[in-house]
Amino acid sequence: MPKDMSAEDKSRNININAGNYNELIKGHYINGDYIQINNVPPPITGFPQNIPRSNTDKFVGRSNDLIRLHQQLLRQGEATIAHIEGMGGIGKTELAIVYSLISLKHNNYPGGICWLRCREENIGLKIVEFARTKLNLNPPEDLELPARVDWCWQRWKEGDALIVLDDVTDYKNIEPYLPPQSSQFKILITTRLKLESSNPLYLDVLSEKEALELLSELVGSEKVNQELATAEELCQRLGYLPLALQLVGRYVKERRISLSEELRRLEKKGLAHPSMEIPKKKSTWAVDIKRGVAAAFELSWEELTEPAQELGCLLSLFALAPIPWSLVESSAGGQDPEELEDLRIELERLHLLQAGDNYQLHQLIQEFCRDKQKRLANAEEQKVNLCNAVAEIAIEIPQDLTLEDINYFSPFISHIAETAIFYKNSLNDKNLIFPFTSLGKFYRGQGAYEKSLAWFEQSLSVAKERFGELHPYVATSLNDLATLHHHQGRYHKAKPFYLHALQLRKKLLGESHPDVATSIHNLALIYYSQRRYEKAESLHL
């Protein structure tokens, strides 16, 4: 671009180039769903590049990200740094590889494409090595490493050059080796970190359609079509995470097993199943994949402080749903709210926690953290604290719900249910039935009577299991069941439960207890609803 080109001309040139790149990407589509990587020719002999091999033949679901990435790197007349961020296994490196391969084919970077693995390598030494082997530069040996790197940048081959810094774990460590502020160098960073950037390219999981497309590519479309419902369930089970889909798909193909059999194996062993790991023995299908899913998460986990790890373990106990932060604070055992925020930011910074109005773990990260939680010294204490916090919310759910009540309590419902299903043994005697009865009331108040019945029946069951047949909570559960039937006009079913509750309360609490009066009142309402007013009146009196 001429140095005297106006800002308007520069902008017009960028738009033209962006449009061309858009068409370039579209030219590699098949059915508009993925990019055929094997359409990209092998690297040009003698061209300065060291792009790693791609892990896939078809790159699914990232075409718009490729276009956005190129637009960010296309800014002319200035040094440009673009970065791709996201959780482990999301496909950041693969996106950078595909972008580099397409750029190589179309000679977007005549100055070369230099790929640097930041987690595994000393990038200063690797820059010098690239300059020697690919650019025929020989920096003086008597210079310190930073000076040798600068010497190479100053004598780099002419033309735009792409410098890829893959898997950056600490920006300060790479900063001394970055190229000079020159429009020649376009820097692409992939990282699990949230870097200070005005416009990061954040990668999310694949959509269901994209995940099914990737699975079809790996195991064959015929198998996916034959077991479509199972395929959808399998993709959901894997959280639509590209790495997990790659590993599982290739495992299924190699073993020649059905998708339903793979799903069964996963349900049994989860992240510990061999299909989620790199084979210990060399296998052709895993040659280009460096880590299994748990190992990919472990890299991020190791960068957390111990208190942040403990918070990750606590969060894993919640349901796989958005988590109101107020509930986390209540479950954190009296931890200072600002310190808790600092730990939350640690998890967010490594994309282990998805942030928004509420907070949520990806389901495979939840599974990973739950496994860690089991090994904590205070594992049971965390469960007890969560149960106490959930019970406090559950108690607040009223007998008769308003729309305002429904909106307020809805974000808590999944977590109340998780506690009732998985952690009932961690509920103390005082709080035992509240998660069950509150869920029954919540669904009853919205006319979801079948769901309500299931929770009230579980309330009765757990009360009998822990306390035996003669306990006030047994009477409470019987009364709730009666009330549910009463609401539906099933008076013949409600009456026996009311009578049983009344008998228990009289026996356990005495004739003059308010709960006894409540039971008599409820029986009176049954007769009133049946227009048996004399019986109703005598009971009301």
Solvent accessible surface area in square Angstrom, and as a share of the most:
residue,aa,sasa,rsa
1,M,96,0.43
2,P,79,0.50
3,K,206,0.87
4,D,132,0.68
5,M,47,0.21
6,S,54,0.35
7,A,84,0.65
8,E,119,0.53
9,D,54,0.28
10,K,64,0.27
11,S,56,0.36
12,R,120,0.44
13,N,46,0.24
14,I,42,0.21
15,N,98,0.50
16,I,95,0.48
17,N,44,0.23
18,A,11,0.09
19,G,35,0.34
20,N,90,0.46
21,Y,5,0.02
22,N,47,0.24
23,E,110,0.49
24,L,29,0.14
25,I,0,0.00
26,K,104,0.44
27,G,64,0.61
28,H,13,0.06
29,Y,59,0.22
30,I,64,0.32
31,N,131,0.67
32,G,45,0.44
33,D,43,0.22
34,Y,13,0.05
35,I,1,0.01
36,Q,19,0.09
37,I,14,0.07
38,N,96,0.49
39,N,81,0.41
40,V,15,0.09
41,P,61,0.38
42,P,113,0.71
43,P,66,0.42
44,I,93,0.47
45,T,138,0.80
46,G,74,0.71
47,F,29,0.12
48,P,6,0.04
49,Q,22,0.10
50,N,58,0.30
51,I,21,0.11
52,P,22,0.14
53,R,178,0.65
54,S,16,0.10
55,N,41,0.21
56,T,13,0.08
57,D,77,0.40
58,K,39,0.17
59,F,14,0.06
60,V,8,0.05
61,G,23,0.22
62,R,17,0.06
63,S,22,0.15
64,N,111,0.57
65,D,22,0.12
66,L,0,0.00
67,I,20,0.10
68,R,94,0.34
69,L,0,0.00
70,H,10,0.04
71,Q,77,0.34
72,Q,14,0.06
73,L,2,0.01
74,L,18,0.09
75,R,89,0.32
76,Q,43,0.19
77,G,54,0.52
78,E,80,0.36
79,A,32,0.25
80,T,0,0.00
81,I,72,0.37
82,A,2,0.02
83,H,7,0.03
84,I,0,0.00
85,E,9,0.04
86,G,0,0.00
87,M,11,0.05
88,G,2,0.02
89,G,16,0.16
90,I,1,0.01
91,G,18,0.17
92,K,18,0.07
93,T,51,0.30
94,E,19,0.08
95,L,0,0.00
96,A,0,0.00
97,I,4,0.02
98,V,0,0.00
99,Y,0,0.00
100,S,0,0.00
101,L,22,0.11
102,I,0,0.00
103,S,0,0.00
104,L,4,0.02
105,K,84,0.35
106,H,77,0.34
107,N,86,0.44
108,N,43,0.22
109,Y,9,0.03
110,P,49,0.31
111,G,0,0.00
112,G,0,0.00
113,I,1,0.00
114,C,0,0.00
115,W,7,0.02
116,L,1,0.01
117,R,69,0.25
118,C,19,0.11
119,R,65,0.24
120,E,96,0.43
121,E,47,0.21
122,N,78,0.40
123,I,10,0.05
124,G,0,0.00
125,L,91,0.45
126,K,67,0.28
127,I,1,0.01
128,V,3,0.02
129,E,85,0.38
130,F,8,0.03
131,A,0,0.00
132,R,83,0.30
133,T,92,0.53
134,K,84,0.35
135,L,25,0.12
136,N,127,0.65
137,L,28,0.14
138,N,115,0.59
139,P,5,0.03
140,P,53,0.34
141,E,122,0.55
142,D,130,0.67
143,L,62,0.31
144,E,136,0.61
145,L,26,0.13
146,P,62,0.39
147,A,39,0.30
148,R,39,0.14
149,V,0,0.00
150,D,65,0.34
151,W,52,0.18
152,C,0,0.00
153,W,6,0.02
154,Q,133,0.59
155,R,109,0.40
156,W,16,0.06
157,K,92,0.39
158,E,152,0.68
159,G,30,0.29
160,D,44,0.23
161,A,0,0.00
162,L,0,0.00
163,I,1,0.01
164,V,0,0.00
165,L,2,0.01
166,D,10,0.05
167,D,24,0.13
168,V,1,0.01
169,T,41,0.24
170,D,56,0.29
171,Y,63,0.24
172,K,162,0.69
173,N,102,0.52
174,I,8,0.04
175,E,91,0.41
176,P,85,0.54
177,Y,38,0.14
178,L,28,0.14
179,P,7,0.05
180,P,64,0.40
181,Q,162,0.72
182,S,38,0.24
183,S,48,0.31
184,Q,40,0.18
185,F,4,0.02
186,K,4,0.01
187,I,7,0.03
188,L,0,0.00
189,I,1,0.00
190,T,1,0.00
191,T,0,0.00
192,R,17,0.06
193,L,3,0.01
194,K,90,0.38
195,L,34,0.17
196,E,179,0.80
197,S,50,0.32
198,S,123,0.79
199,N,81,0.41
200,P,44,0.27
201,L,0,0.00
202,Y,99,0.38
203,L,2,0.01
204,D,77,0.40
205,V,40,0.23
206,L,6,0.03
207,S,56,0.36
208,E,76,0.34
209,K,138,0.58
210,E,47,0.21
211,A,0,0.00
212,L,27,0.13
213,E,46,0.21
214,L,8,0.04
215,L,0,0.00
216,S,21,0.13
217,E,53,0.24
218,L,18,0.09
219,V,16,0.09
220,G,30,0.29
221,S,66,0.42
222,E,123,0.55
223,K,50,0.21
224,V,5,0.03
225,N,106,0.54
226,Q,134,0.60
227,E,39,0.18
228,L,83,0.41
229,A,79,0.61
230,T,28,0.16
231,A,0,0.00
232,E,58,0.26
233,E,90,0.40
234,L,0,0.00
235,C,0,0.00
236,Q,106,0.47
237,R,41,0.15
238,L,0,0.00
239,G,5,0.05
240,Y,45,0.17
241,L,0,0.00
242,P,18,0.11
243,L,27,0.14
244,A,0,0.00
245,L,0,0.00
246,Q,18,0.08
247,L,0,0.00
248,V,0,0.00
249,G,0,0.00
250,R,34,0.13
251,Y,8,0.03
252,V,0,0.00
253,K,133,0.56
254,E,83,0.37
255,R,122,0.45
256,R,210,0.77
257,I,23,0.12
258,S,42,0.27
259,L,0,0.00
260,S,56,0.36
261,E,45,0.20
262,E,0,0.00
263,L,17,0.09
264,R,132,0.48
265,R,59,0.21
266,L,0,0.00
267,E,107,0.48
268,K,153,0.65
269,K,112,0.48
270,G,7,0.07
271,L,18,0.09
272,A,71,0.55
273,H,10,0.04
274,P,62,0.39
275,S,0,0.00
276,M,1,0.00
277,E,67,0.30
278,I,52,0.26
279,P,42,0.26
280,K,208,0.88
281,K,172,0.73
282,K,207,0.88
283,S,23,0.15
284,T,124,0.72
285,W,29,0.10
286,A,8,0.06
287,V,100,0.57
288,D,35,0.18
289,I,13,0.07
290,K,118,0.50
291,R,65,0.24
292,G,5,0.05
293,V,0,0.00
294,A,32,0.25
295,A,46,0.35
296,A,4,0.03
297,F,2,0.01
298,E,48,0.21
299,L,31,0.15
300,S,1,0.01
301,W,17,0.06
302,E,116,0.52
303,E,66,0.29
304,L,12,0.06
305,T,67,0.39
306,E,122,0.55
307,P,68,0.43
308,A,0,0.00
309,Q,39,0.17
310,E,55,0.25
311,L,6,0.03
312,G,0,0.00
313,C,0,0.00
314,L,8,0.04
315,L,1,0.01
316,S,0,0.00
317,L,4,0.02
318,F,1,0.01
319,A,10,0.08
320,L,76,0.38
321,A,18,0.14
322,P,70,0.44
323,I,2,0.01
324,P,11,0.07
325,W,30,0.10
326,S,65,0.42
327,L,3,0.01
328,V,0,0.00
329,E,64,0.29
330,S,65,0.42
331,S,2,0.01
332,A,16,0.13
333,G,54,0.52
334,G,79,0.76
335,Q,69,0.31
336,D,68,0.35
337,P,73,0.46
338,E,127,0.57
339,E,99,0.44
340,L,1,0.01
341,E,69,0.31
342,D,89,0.46
343,L,18,0.09
344,R,38,0.14
345,I,92,0.47
346,E,42,0.19
347,L,2,0.01
348,E,23,0.10
349,R,112,0.41
350,L,4,0.02
351,H,15,0.07
352,L,7,0.04
353,L,5,0.03
354,Q,72,0.32
355,A,54,0.42
356,G,49,0.48
357,D,147,0.76
358,N,49,0.25
359,Y,24,0.09
360,Q,49,0.22
361,L,8,0.04
362,H,13,0.06
363,Q,40,0.18
364,L,0,0.00
365,I,1,0.01
366,Q,19,0.08
367,E,43,0.19
368,F,11,0.05
369,C,3,0.02
370,R,57,0.21
371,D,61,0.31
372,K,34,0.14
373,Q,3,0.01
374,K,152,0.64
375,R,167,0.61
376,L,42,0.21
377,A,118,0.91
378,N,43,0.22
379,A,16,0.12
380,E,96,0.43
381,E,101,0.45
382,Q,14,0.06
383,K,54,0.23
384,V,50,0.29
385,N,35,0.18
386,L,3,0.01
387,C,0,0.00
388,N,47,0.24
389,A,3,0.02
390,V,0,0.00
391,A,1,0.00
392,E,110,0.49
393,I,25,0.13
394,A,1,0.01
395,I,87,0.44
396,E,99,0.44
397,I,2,0.01
398,P,45,0.29
399,Q,97,0.43
400,D,110,0.57
401,L,29,0.15
402,T,78,0.45
403,L,132,0.66
404,E,138,0.62
405,D,32,0.17
406,I,34,0.17
407,N,99,0.51
408,Y,118,0.45
409,F,10,0.04
410,S,51,0.33
411,P,54,0.34
412,F,12,0.05
413,I,13,0.07
414,S,48,0.31
415,H,2,0.01
416,I,1,0.00
417,A,18,0.14
418,E,24,0.11
419,T,1,0.00
420,A,2,0.01
421,I,96,0.48
422,F,120,0.50
423,Y,16,0.06
424,K,65,0.27
425,N,134,0.69
426,S,12,0.08
427,L,3,0.02
428,N,66,0.34
429,D,78,0.41
430,K,146,0.62
431,N,15,0.08
432,L,3,0.02
433,I,1,0.01
434,F,51,0.21
435,P,0,0.00
436,F,2,0.01
437,T,9,0.05
438,S,1,0.01
439,L,0,0.00
440,G,0,0.00
441,K,25,0.11
442,F,11,0.05
443,Y,40,0.15
444,R,7,0.03
445,G,38,0.37
446,Q,82,0.37
447,G,40,0.39
448,A,35,0.27
449,Y,74,0.28
450,E,151,0.68
451,K,115,0.49
452,S,0,0.00
453,L,50,0.25
454,A,44,0.34
455,W,28,0.10
456,F,0,0.00
457,E,87,0.39
458,Q,69,0.31
459,S,0,0.00
460,L,24,0.12
461,S,63,0.41
462,V,11,0.06
463,A,0,0.00
464,K,67,0.28
465,E,126,0.56
466,R,84,0.31
467,F,46,0.19
468,G,31,0.30
469,E,101,0.45
470,L,96,0.48
471,H,47,0.21
472,P,48,0.30
473,Y,40,0.15
474,V,1,0.00
475,A,0,0.00
476,T,40,0.23
477,S,0,0.00
478,L,5,0.03
479,N,17,0.09
480,D,9,0.05
481,L,4,0.02
482,A,0,0.00
483,T,24,0.14
484,L,0,0.00
485,H,10,0.04
486,H,31,0.14
487,H,96,0.43
488,Q,58,0.26
489,G,37,0.36
490,R,79,0.29
491,Y,60,0.23
492,H,137,0.61
493,K,84,0.36
494,A,0,0.00
495,K,55,0.23
496,P,77,0.49
497,F,58,0.24
498,Y,3,0.01
499,L,67,0.33
500,H,76,0.34
501,A,0,0.00
502,L,17,0.08
503,Q,115,0.51
504,L,8,0.04
505,R,14,0.05
506,K,74,0.32
507,K,147,0.62
508,L,62,0.31
509,L,55,0.27
510,G,32,0.30
511,E,125,0.56
512,S,113,0.73
513,H,63,0.28
514,P,93,0.58
515,D,52,0.27
516,V,1,0.01
517,A,60,0.47
518,T,61,0.35
519,S,0,0.00
520,I,48,0.24
521,H,86,0.39
522,N,16,0.08
523,L,6,0.03
524,A,0,0.00
525,L,62,0.31
526,I,0,0.00
527,Y,17,0.06
528,Y,127,0.48
529,S,44,0.28
530,Q,66,0.29
531,R,188,0.69
532,R,103,0.38
533,Y,115,0.44
534,E,153,0.69
535,K,102,0.43
536,A,3,0.02
537,E,103,0.46
538,S,73,0.47
539,L,52,0.26
540,H,88,0.40
541,L,173,0.86
